[in-house]
Amino acid sequence: MKESLIICPRCGSNACHEASNEKFTMWSCFGCGFTSNSTMIEANIPETEKVLPELYKALRFEDEKGYHWYPIALTFDDKSMVFAEGTSTTDWKWSAVQAKEGKPDMTTKKEFEERDFMEALDYVGYFNQK
């Protein structure tokens, strides 16, 4: 597996993680919180979007190479979570939920602005994991 940081085609940050092997490449941007992979091309979008929330479909971004990017939704081993939440492409935020006793504790939910994905990860302890 080859890994590197690249410039994100969506937000332009230098915090986009690229991991690839001979058959597959995956991108996850810590700047904007969007992800894609080498199978996320137009032909596969209908199947991909069958399981996505409407907001994620609306926020889809197509880069200049034809790959489609979506917000990242993460659930960690301790059951803390970070996900996009809102009513439209102009009214959404990152939501972060901490875990208590092995399950998400919705009383800890905190919202973060679109460009604050890393802060949302920090809130759930992502950078403190071993």
N, C-alpha and C positions, 0 to 999 in steps of 0.2 A: 504494500500500500504506500503510495507516494502522497505526502501531505505538504501543503504550503499555504501561505496567505497571499491572496490576490486582491485587486481592486474590485469592489462590488459593482456590478453593472446597474444595480438599482439605485444605490445611494452614494456611490463614489468613495466609500470609506475603504481603508486598507485593512479592515478587520474581517475579511471574508475568508473563511476556512475552506480550502479545496482538498478533497481526498479522492484519489483515483487509483484504479488498477487497469489492467488491459481492457476490461469490458465496461467499466462503470465509473462515472465521476459524480461526486456529490458536493454541493456548495451550501454553506451555512454562514450567513453574515451576522456577526455580532454587533455591527453598526446599526442596521435597520431591522434585524430580526426576521429576515425572509430566507427561505431555503428553496433549492431546486436540485435536480439531478439530470443526468443525461437521458433519462426516459421521459422527462417532462416536456414532450414536444406536442404540437397541435393534435396529432393523431391519437394520442393517449389521454387528452384532457377530458373528454366525456366520461371515461371510465374512472379517472382520478376524482373528478368532481362529484361523483355519485355519493361519496361519503363525507364531503366537506360541508361545513356550515355555509349559509348564504353569504355571510360577511367575508369569509375566506375567498369564495368565488369572486366576489366583487372587488376584492383587493388584489387579485391576480395581476402580475406584472410579466410582460413578455420582453425578454432582452433582445438585443440585436442579432443574436445567433439563433433565436427562435425557441429558447428555453423559457418555460413558464415558472414563475416564482410565486410562492405563497408564504403567508406568515407562519412562523414556527409555532407549534404547540408542543410543549414539553411537560411530561410528568416524570418526576425523578423517583429514585428508589424509595425515598422516604415519603413519597406521595405528595410532595409540594408540586406546584404547577405554575407555568407561565403560558399565557395564551392571549390572543387578540379578542377583544370584546367591544361591541358597539352596535349602532343601528345603521350605519352607512359608511361609505368611503371617506366622508368628511367628519364623521362623528364616531371615532373609535379610539381606543387606548389599549395598552398592554395591561392585563390583569395578572397579578402575582398572588398566589395563595400559599401560605406556609403550612407545613404539616404538623400535626400533633397526634401522638400515639399511633403512628402508622397510617394516618388518613388525612386528606385535605381538611383544613379548618377554615371554613368560609368566613369566619369572623375576623380572620387576619387578612382578608383580601384588600389589596392596595392597587390603585391605578397609576400607570405611568404613561407619559406622553409618547407619541410615535417614535421619536428619536431617543428614547430612554430605555431601550431594550436591555442594555447591560445593567442598568440600575435595577430593573425588575429581576434579572438573574441574581444580582447581588442580594436583593431583599430575601430571596428564598435560599440563600447560602450556596449557590452554585460554585462560586469561586473558592469556597472553603472546603469543598469535598476532596477526599483523598482518592 
